[in-house]
Amino acid sequence: MRLEYKNEIENAFKFWEVKIEGKKVITTYGRIDKTKNPAETENKFSSEEAAKKYAKKKIREKISKGYQEIN
């Protein structure tokens, strides 16, 4: 899933992506115009269910901050 935040007043053009791979959640994020080398984090969990729960929580947090889903 990819989310983007755009706010010209704040000069904020950010993206955030999340992928669930089994028991891992991989997030990639950065500035939209600098996607050649984005930052990436990987979190490992004890179960797939825990990984999904974590990803859903992070998605809710981003949406509450104004990020919008991009198809």
PAMAR-597043 format. One record per residue (C-alpha): x, y, z. Coordinates in Angstrom, 1 decimal. Layout:
<torkols>
{{X; Y; Z}}
...
</torkols>
This chain:
<torkols>
{{0.0; 0.0; 0.0}}
{{1.3; 3.5; -0.9}}
{{0.3; 6.6; 0.9}}
{{1.2; 10.2; 0.0}}
{{1.1; 13.5; 1.8}}
{{1.1; 16.7; -0.2}}
{{1.0; 20.2; 1.4}}
{{2.4; 23.1; -0.7}}
{{2.1; 25.5; 2.3}}
{{4.5; 23.3; 4.4}}
{{6.5; 22.3; 1.3}}
{{5.8; 18.7; 2.3}}
{{5.6; 16.1; -0.5}}
{{6.1; 12.7; 1.2}}
{{5.3; 9.1; 0.5}}
{{5.1; 6.0; 2.7}}
{{4.8; 2.4; 1.5}}
{{4.2; -0.7; 3.5}}
{{4.6; -4.4; 2.5}}
{{3.9; -7.4; 4.6}}
{{6.0; -10.5; 3.8}}
{{5.0; -13.3; 6.1}}
{{6.3; -12.2; 9.6}}
{{8.0; -9.1; 8.3}}
{{6.7; -5.6; 7.7}}
{{8.8; -3.5; 5.3}}
{{8.3; 0.2; 5.1}}
{{9.7; 2.6; 2.5}}
{{9.4; 6.3; 2.9}}
{{10.8; 9.6; 1.8}}
{{10.3; 12.7; -0.3}}
{{8.2; 12.2; -3.5}}
{{10.8; 13.9; -5.8}}
{{13.7; 11.9; -4.3}}
{{12.5; 8.3; -4.8}}
{{15.8; 7.1; -6.2}}
{{17.2; 6.1; -2.8}}
{{14.4; 6.1; -0.3}}
{{14.8; 5.1; 3.4}}
{{13.6; 1.6; 4.3}}
{{12.9; -0.2; 7.6}}
{{12.2; -3.8; 8.3}}
{{10.4; -5.0; 11.4}}
{{10.2; -8.7; 12.3}}
{{7.3; -10.2; 14.3}}
{{6.6; -13.6; 16.0}}
{{3.6; -14.2; 13.8}}
{{2.0; -13.1; 10.6}}
{{-1.0; -11.9; 12.6}}
{{1.2; -9.6; 14.7}}
{{2.8; -8.2; 11.5}}
{{-0.6; -7.5; 10.0}}
{{-1.8; -5.8; 13.2}}
{{1.3; -3.6; 13.3}}
{{0.9; -2.6; 9.6}}
{{-2.8; -1.7; 10.1}}
{{-1.9; 0.5; 13.1}}
{{0.8; 2.3; 11.1}}
{{-1.6; 2.9; 8.2}}
{{-4.2; 4.4; 10.5}}
{{-1.6; 6.7; 12.0}}
{{-0.5; 7.9; 8.6}}
{{-4.1; 8.5; 7.4}}
{{-4.8; 10.4; 10.6}}
{{-1.8; 12.7; 9.8}}
{{-3.3; 13.5; 6.4}}
{{-1.7; 10.9; 4.1}}
{{-4.0; 9.6; 1.3}}
{{-3.9; 6.2; -0.4}}
{{-2.6; 6.1; -3.9}}
{{-3.8; 3.4; -6.3}}
</torkols>
